[in-house]
Amino acid sequence: MDIRKTVMVTETVLAESGKATPTPIHRVAAIVVFRNPLSGQGHVEDLTPLFEIGAAIGEKMSADAVALLGGAPVSYGKAAIIGAAGDFEHGGAVLHPRLGKPMRAAVDGGKALIPSNVKVAAPGAVIDVPLGHKDDPWSFDHFDTMSICIPDSPRPNEIMMIMAFADGGRANPRAGSTPAT
């Protein structure tokens, strides 16, 4: 695995729409930019090298990201931007088959699906990392987003992979309390 850089982004949300949050909400994103071993090869059936990279990065970064939170993790999400010489499916390969296990271990649970997002884009593209409650997939108050951008990443032959964690849901949520229709 050829990592060019790692970045940790932390956010503390104190207010939304002019109203303070009852408690601060902390979000952390662990971002890893690495060489895509399959870039420029066209359609490749065996994506195993990317499965292994996703697992290794998850093992390396998930616990470190959770340690930066202000409280216990309750939400998580993942995303990847594939450089232009890669394939959209490369994002699914680093995120889905094996990344979930280390992310779930880091949050001490994780019964719910880990929401995800993938796209192919040029350096500096923004990606919205969807967040959802780690154990309750129907907790609407925890449906949230963390937007991530690194100006020089990913380069055409790279993948930018993101694992995000939060110790709270949205600031001052109100939409989840309405009756279902």
C-alpha positions, 0 to 999 in steps of 0.5 A: 500500500503506497500512502501519500498522505493522511489527514484528520479533520475535526469539527465541533458543532456548537450551534445551528440556525442561531440556536446553541446545541444542548451539547457540542457535537464532535465529528472526526474524519480520517482521510487517507490518500493512496496510490490506486494499484488498479488505475489505468488498467481498464476493466479489472475483474479481481478487485482483491488488492483494493479489498485488502487496502480498505481493511488495512486502512480501516485497521490503521485509522478507525481507532485513532479517529474515534479517539479524537471525538469528544464523547462516545461514538454514535454515528459513522459513515465512509466515502471515497473519491477515485482519481480520473484514471480509476474506476467507480467500482474501485471505491466500492472495493475499498469501502464495502467488503472489509472496511466495516469490521474495523470501523465497527470495532472502533465504535464498539458496536455497529449493528446498522449499515455504514452509509457510504458515498463514492465518486470519480473526480478531479483533485479538490473535489468535495465529497459528502460523507453520509453519517448514520446511527451505528446501531439504529438505522431508523434514527432520523436525528442521526442522518447527517453529512460531513463534507470533505475536500483536500485541494490536491487529492485525489490525483488521477492515479489515487484514491482518497478514502474517508472514514467519519465518526460523530458523538452526536446526531444533527444539531437541534434535530426536529424532522425525526419527531414527525409521524411516519406516513 
